Amino acid sequence: MTHKKSHDTVGIIVGGGPAPGINAVISSATIEAINQGKTVIGIKGGFKPLFDGNTDCALPLTINDVSRIHTQGGSILRTSREYPDKVKQKFKVLMSTFKQLGVKYLIAVGGEGTLFMANWIERESRGSMQVVHVPKTIDNDIPLPGGISTFGYQTARHLGVEIVSNIMEDAKTTGRWYFITTMGRHAGHLALGIGKAAGVTLTLIAEEFKEEKLSFKKVADVLAGSIIKRLANGVDHGVAILAEGISEKFDYEELTSYEHMERDETGRIRLSEIMLGRVLKTFVLNTLESLGINVTIVDKRIGYELRAADPIPYDLEYTRDLGYGAVRYLLKGGTGAMIIFSGGHLRAIPFADLVDYPTGRVKVRTVDITSETYEVGLKYMIRLMPDDFEGKRLERLAVTAHLKPSEFVSRFGYLMS
């Protein structure tokens, strides 16, 4: 589609994975920009077509086009994570494509990868473009102040709780355990948020394991210990939520001794091939069977079900604020910042505060396991704790595991260190 070049053009681009509320940002930003006399184009397909010099990706947007899209999930502009192999060499093509399209104001909607790109574009434009970033990710791992969530997270958690609550009832009805892996490659916010709200048996996140190389056996033993503790209390079922980021901490050489792992052309194990719940299920079942305990465990993964859902009212209101705020910030001369709302007021956080300049990467917000938020989650989990290794509690656990108390301490006591 040919776009009529205008030096008052606002461009909107979406990068990374889908998150509920993208269309609401597109809608409110478009309406406000047009009301302020600007032309608006949406860049369809993320950054990829720009690197290819493809101007056909520009989709002119009118108020009529966007006035009723805000309640819909997904993205009318689609999205992509794809970048060319030689990003640095092709970056000039991307900047040239923006120039051909006449984009003076750019609204980049996305997570940490899109924020990285927005920062790079703003620097390279040398004042010819004003750039603002709108923080989107169901992982909630962009470091917004005061614990403010990234848009899409609240909807993803809400729907995640509905799914997990149904699975909890299934577990109770059938006398089974479920190991549910949730998205969250760099941080455990979504896993913990769903786990706390649904009241699952336990939630495991990468942040609680401080070792550089995490023993696969240790994670499996935490789960086995939880199952034994539930059985000792007369309960034969439960649900454990696992943050996918745990996989990144594993000692992969140890993992290959338990399961054949695919490697890429450089010889590295393919992280994406690790089915966390399935592999842990197999290991935990073997551990329990060796102790004479028979249980049924089902592994499940949730994440894609949450990303393109219709936003709940929280994210609907939040994203309309953000789209409006992004345009207002740009038209007041702002650039090089991420837009947030705090206490009902628009705030801009400079890219400089969000990027770790020695590495050039965007800072990641992880779960603070010293916080009361995490402490509350931990207090209501059923898992082995220090006081389980003494007195009557120890005796009951040892009987359940068909071990002597000293043998139980020898087998599971290391988890407390």
VEXNURO-191231 format. One line per 3 residues: number of its first residue (from 1); for each residue x, y, z of C-alpha. Coordinates in Angstrom, 3 decimals. Example, Ala and Ser with C-alpha at 12.3 -4.5 7.8 and 13.67 -1.06 7.14 Angstrom:
VEXNURO-191231
1) 12.300/-4.500/7.800 | 13.670/-1.060/7.140
//
This chain:
VEXNURO-191231
1) 0.000/0.000/0.000 | 1.446/3.373/-1.010 | 1.666/5.934/1.731
4) 1.542/9.650/1.016 | 4.650/11.137/2.608 | 4.043/13.729/5.318
7) 6.504/15.293/7.726 | 3.815/15.250/10.395 | 3.438/11.471/10.313
10) 3.114/9.388/13.448 | 4.255/5.790/12.951 | 3.123/2.953/15.226
13) 5.052/-0.332/15.321 | 4.627/-3.482/17.416 | 7.444/-5.882/18.266
16) 7.869/-9.094/20.261 | 5.162/-11.519/21.292 | 1.469/-10.599/21.450
19) 0.004/-9.207/24.685 | -3.584/-8.230/25.514 | -4.157/-4.503/24.945
22) -2.028/-3.826/21.844 | -5.044/-2.781/19.787 | -6.176/-0.387/22.528
25) -2.799/1.401/22.364 | -3.036/1.580/18.557 | -6.597/2.892/18.822
28) -6.089/5.613/21.423 | -2.769/6.760/19.930 | -4.285/7.018/16.444
31) -7.355/8.935/17.606 | -5.357/11.437/19.658 | -2.737/11.981/16.921
34) -5.412/12.617/14.283 | -7.273/14.938/16.646 | -4.028/16.886/16.935
37) -3.773/17.228/13.151 | -1.247/14.451/12.451 | -1.231/11.699/9.848
40) -0.950/8.170/11.284 | 0.480/5.007/9.739 | 0.783/1.572/11.259
43) 3.858/-0.483/10.344 | 2.491/-3.947/9.597 | 4.623/-6.929/10.580
46) 7.037/-5.362/13.075 | 10.565/-4.239/12.187 | 11.256/-6.973/9.650
49) 9.834/-5.272/6.520 | 11.685/-2.047/7.384 | 15.011/-3.873/7.308
52) 14.042/-5.120/3.844 | 13.321/-1.561/2.657 | 9.668/-2.469/2.129
55) 7.418/0.608/2.289 | 4.312/-1.451/1.475 | 4.137/-2.311/5.186
58) 2.743/1.187/5.903 | -0.967/1.035/6.685 | -2.719/4.440/6.809
61) -4.951/4.578/9.890 | -8.112/6.645/10.367 | -10.326/7.146/13.408
64) -12.943/4.988/11.727 | -10.393/2.173/11.309 | -9.520/2.047/15.002
67) -12.494/3.353/16.988 | -13.775/-0.114/17.920 | -10.639/-2.277/17.972
70) -9.641/-1.520/21.569 | -11.603/-4.430/23.072 | -9.991/-6.988/20.757
73) -6.968/-9.136/21.520 | -4.127/-9.634/19.077 | -2.766/-6.813/16.903
76) -4.210/-5.346/13.715 | -0.593/-4.494/12.810 | 0.518/-8.012/13.630
79) 3.939/-8.326/15.262 | 7.217/-10.144/14.790 | 10.426/-10.968/16.559
82) 12.377/-11.442/13.361 | 15.468/-9.373/12.712 | 17.914/-9.880/9.822
85) 21.172/-11.773/10.374 | 23.248/-8.632/9.852 | 21.278/-6.116/11.895
88) 24.046/-3.492/12.096 | 24.687/-3.493/8.368 | 20.959/-3.366/7.551
91) 20.111/-0.726/10.140 | 20.778/2.029/7.592 | 18.109/0.447/5.375
94) 15.637/0.545/8.279 | 16.376/4.218/8.951 | 16.103/5.021/5.247
97) 12.705/3.282/5.086 | 11.440/5.381/7.990 | 12.642/8.482/6.112
100) 10.860/7.400/2.912 | 7.665/6.976/4.917 | 8.067/10.468/6.381
103) 7.857/9.223/9.970 | 8.718/12.050/12.358 | 7.141/10.536/15.476
106) 7.517/6.838/16.311 | 5.533/4.902/18.905 | 7.167/1.519/19.545
109) 4.961/-0.953/21.395 | 6.777/-3.929/22.857 | 8.927/-5.596/25.465
112) 12.637/-5.419/26.165 | 13.662/-6.311/22.580 | 11.491/-3.541/21.134
115) 12.761/-1.112/23.772 | 16.323/-1.944/22.671 | 15.354/-1.201/19.050
118) 13.536/2.021/19.989 | 16.612/3.253/21.843 | 18.866/2.417/18.883
121) 16.535/4.130/16.381 | 16.302/7.251/18.554 | 20.104/7.510/18.796
124) 20.686/6.899/15.084 | 18.022/9.417/14.009 | 20.103/12.258/15.506
127) 17.041/14.369/16.154 | 15.199/13.709/12.901 | 12.735/11.382/14.659
130) 11.129/11.492/18.086 | 10.709/8.055/19.637 | 8.628/6.816/22.558
133) 8.237/3.257/23.860 | 5.066/1.723/25.338 | 5.896/-1.202/27.666
136) 4.106/-4.427/26.677 | 4.779/-7.964/27.886 | 2.865/-10.621/29.780
139) 6.195/-11.474/31.452 | 6.067/-8.185/33.429 | 9.878/-7.979/33.316
142) 10.459/-4.365/32.208 | 11.691/-2.344/35.230 | 8.767/0.042/35.747
145) 8.916/1.986/39.020 | 6.774/1.204/42.029 | 5.915/-2.298/40.889
148) 3.681/-1.002/38.060 | 2.828/-3.874/35.731 | 3.530/-3.940/32.017
151) 0.351/-3.919/29.983 | -1.025/-7.344/29.145 | 0.276/-8.925/32.351
154) -2.942/-8.441/34.331 | -5.083/-10.013/31.599 | -2.643/-12.920/31.172
157) -2.639/-13.549/34.921 | -6.443/-13.289/35.066 | -6.965/-15.887/32.332
160) -4.106/-18.013/33.662 | -5.859/-18.202/37.034 | -9.093/-19.319/35.347
163) -7.281/-22.113/33.496 | -5.291/-23.204/36.547 | -8.356/-23.128/38.825
166) -10.087/-25.571/36.479 | -7.020/-27.801/36.482 | -6.913/-27.696/40.299
169) -10.481/-28.983/40.372 | -9.539/-31.683/37.868 | -6.590/-32.694/40.059
172) -8.881/-32.986/43.075 | -11.514/-34.943/41.141 | -9.082/-37.438/39.611
175) -6.495/-37.669/42.403 | -3.656/-36.446/40.156 | -0.807/-33.984/40.167
178) -0.285/-31.407/37.423 | 3.015/-29.718/36.567 | 2.147/-26.524/34.660
181) 4.865/-24.532/32.923 | 4.118/-20.846/32.291 | 5.822/-18.275/30.096
184) 8.435/-15.986/31.605 | 11.873/-16.605/30.159 | 13.729/-13.990/32.201
187) 11.471/-13.537/35.246 | 8.935/-15.473/37.300 | 6.266/-12.766/37.729
190) 3.567/-14.503/35.674 | 4.137/-17.897/37.293 | 4.085/-16.438/40.816
193) 1.116/-14.165/40.059 | -0.971/-17.053/38.759 | 0.184/-19.397/41.514
196) -0.603/-16.987/44.348 | -3.985/-15.918/42.999 | -5.129/-19.459/42.186
199) -3.734/-20.884/45.420 | -1.794/-23.736/43.795 | 0.216/-26.182/45.893
202) 3.548/-24.603/45.002 | 5.171/-22.324/42.444 | 8.821/-22.606/41.436
205) 10.618/-19.647/39.836 | 14.219/-19.296/38.707 | 14.904/-16.410/41.094
208) 14.686/-18.633/44.177 | 17.637/-20.719/42.998 | 20.799/-18.683/43.512
211) 23.351/-21.161/42.151 | 24.927/-20.365/38.789 | 24.348/-23.890/37.510
214) 21.149/-25.337/38.868 | 20.961/-29.056/39.512 | 18.040/-30.625/37.720
217) 17.827/-33.170/40.542 | 17.310/-30.354/43.074 | 14.264/-28.938/41.281
220) 12.809/-32.425/40.889 | 13.380/-33.144/44.587 | 11.552/-29.949/45.618
223) 8.547/-31.244/43.650 | 8.881/-34.794/45.003 | 9.138/-33.392/48.533
226) 5.927/-31.429/48.031 | 4.079/-34.553/46.834 | 5.328/-36.535/49.847
229) 4.280/-33.753/52.233 | 0.782/-33.647/50.719 | 0.479/-37.432/51.027
232) 1.643/-37.240/54.655 | -1.250/-34.802/55.221 | -3.705/-37.204/53.572
235) -3.957/-35.389/50.219 | -3.246/-37.292/46.984 | -3.338/-34.421/44.487
238) -1.882/-31.007/43.744 | -0.774/-28.474/41.153 | 2.742/-27.092/40.752
241) 3.488/-24.085/38.547 | 6.949/-23.860/36.973 | 8.361/-20.679/35.431
244) 10.012/-21.540/32.105 | 13.057/-19.459/33.072 | 14.147/-22.310/35.355
247) 15.321/-24.104/32.189 | 17.920/-21.390/31.542 | 19.647/-22.127/34.855
250) 20.025/-25.884/34.436 | 23.351/-27.635/34.204 | 22.704/-28.992/30.726
253) 25.429/-31.592/30.877 | 23.673/-33.081/33.909 | 20.387/-32.952/32.023
256) 21.786/-34.966/29.108 | 22.475/-37.831/31.501 | 18.714/-38.049/32.122
259) 17.392/-37.367/28.650 | 18.695/-37.072/25.091 | 18.794/-33.378/24.209
262) 18.949/-31.941/20.704 | 21.929/-29.714/19.905 | 22.267/-26.958/17.320
265) 24.983/-26.660/14.690 | 27.389/-25.135/17.233 | 26.904/-28.058/19.618
268) 24.791/-26.133/22.145 | 21.679/-27.727/23.625 | 18.444/-26.310/22.173
271) 16.788/-24.625/25.145 | 13.497/-24.428/23.270 | 13.432/-28.218/23.063
274) 13.420/-28.657/26.836 | 9.869/-29.574/27.853 | 10.322/-28.581/31.477
277) 7.166/-30.171/32.870 | 7.573/-33.409/30.944 | 11.210/-33.935/31.859
280) 10.590/-33.095/35.528 | 7.536/-35.368/35.589 | 9.607/-38.317/34.399
283) 12.330/-37.680/36.968 | 9.913/-37.126/39.887 | 7.962/-40.286/39.021
286) 11.197/-42.297/39.046 | 12.142/-40.817/42.433 | 8.742/-41.571/43.968
289) 8.597/-45.076/42.523 | 11.986/-45.809/44.089 | 10.379/-44.902/47.431
292) 7.340/-47.132/46.794 | 5.009/-44.195/46.093 | 2.669/-44.326/43.093
295) 1.130/-41.111/41.778 | -0.142/-39.835/38.446 | 1.453/-36.634/37.119
298) 0.271/-34.725/34.033 | 2.442/-32.018/32.473 | 0.915/-28.999/30.739
301) 2.153/-25.707/29.332 | 0.175/-22.457/29.272 | 1.187/-19.195/27.651
304) 0.047/-18.967/24.057 | -3.559/-19.153/25.306 | -2.984/-15.893/27.192
307) -1.099/-13.651/24.768 | -3.739/-12.625/22.221 | -6.755/-12.651/24.546
310) -9.237/-9.788/24.743 | -7.949/-7.455/27.482 | -9.746/-7.275/30.816
313) -11.002/-3.803/31.894 | -7.778/-3.112/33.849 | -5.640/-3.432/30.716
316) -8.283/-1.724/28.551 | -8.158/1.426/30.642 | -4.394/1.223/31.151
319) -3.590/0.856/27.447 | -5.906/3.688/26.390 | -4.038/5.897/28.876
322) -0.696/4.759/27.455 | -1.626/5.346/23.801 | -2.911/8.829/24.597
325) 0.117/9.551/26.776 | 2.581/8.439/24.105 | 1.153/10.903/21.573
328) 0.949/13.775/24.058 | 4.572/13.189/25.074 | 5.815/13.204/21.478
331) 3.836/16.278/20.463 | 5.200/18.204/23.432 | 8.693/17.612/22.025
334) 9.555/14.505/24.039 | 11.781/11.679/22.778 | 13.977/8.828/23.968
337) 11.736/7.633/26.783 | 9.263/4.980/27.871 | 5.792/6.140/28.801
340) 4.062/5.060/32.018 | 1.156/6.202/34.174 | 1.808/6.516/37.889
343) -0.738/7.826/40.403 | -2.981/8.941/37.558 | -0.261/11.045/35.943
346) 1.754/10.593/32.778 | 5.454/9.970/33.326 | 8.316/9.436/30.929
349) 11.312/7.313/31.916 | 14.417/8.093/29.802 | 15.903/5.171/27.866
352) 19.173/5.950/29.654 | 17.600/4.761/32.915 | 16.445/1.489/31.361
355) 19.522/0.370/29.454 | 22.665/-1.135/30.947 | 25.168/0.767/28.861
358) 28.244/-1.482/29.409 | 26.308/-4.332/27.733 | 23.852/-2.243/25.722
361) 21.030/-4.504/26.877 | 17.772/-3.504/28.530 | 17.592/-4.080/32.276
364) 15.263/-6.877/33.373 | 12.966/-6.768/36.399 | 13.078/-10.099/38.190
367) 11.047/-11.266/41.204 | 12.546/-9.928/44.437 | 12.545/-13.004/46.691
370) 13.323/-10.789/49.730 | 9.987/-8.975/49.265 | 6.840/-9.566/51.292
373) 5.083/-10.289/47.993 | 7.230/-13.375/47.529 | 7.121/-14.208/51.242
376) 3.311/-14.392/51.157 | 3.468/-16.706/48.161 | 5.965/-18.959/49.911
379) 4.012/-19.075/53.191 | 0.956/-20.569/51.507 | 2.824/-23.194/49.482
382) 2.935/-26.835/50.535 | 6.590/-27.773/50.219 | 9.357/-29.029/52.470
385) 10.450/-26.390/54.996 | 13.129/-26.457/57.752 | 10.666/-27.430/60.497
388) 9.687/-30.531/58.505 | 13.032/-32.079/59.390 | 12.408/-32.443/63.116
391) 10.011/-34.088/65.563 | 6.626/-35.507/64.621 | 6.623/-33.860/61.183
394) 9.815/-35.652/60.211 | 8.476/-38.970/61.484 | 5.273/-38.629/59.439
397) 7.168/-37.677/56.267 | 9.644/-40.530/56.716 | 6.818/-43.066/57.137
400) 5.125/-41.737/53.974 | 8.383/-42.080/52.009 | 9.069/-45.550/53.467
403) 12.339/-44.276/54.953 | 13.840/-43.964/58.410 | 13.869/-40.355/59.686
406) 17.664/-40.194/59.279 | 17.357/-41.508/55.707 | 14.715/-38.885/54.875
409) 16.991/-36.132/56.189 | 19.893/-37.584/54.208 | 17.786/-37.716/51.019
412) 15.956/-34.357/51.155 | 17.647/-32.275/53.860 | 20.038/-30.635/51.384
415) 17.087/-28.704/49.909 | 17.112/-26.466/53.003 | 20.669/-25.232/52.428
//
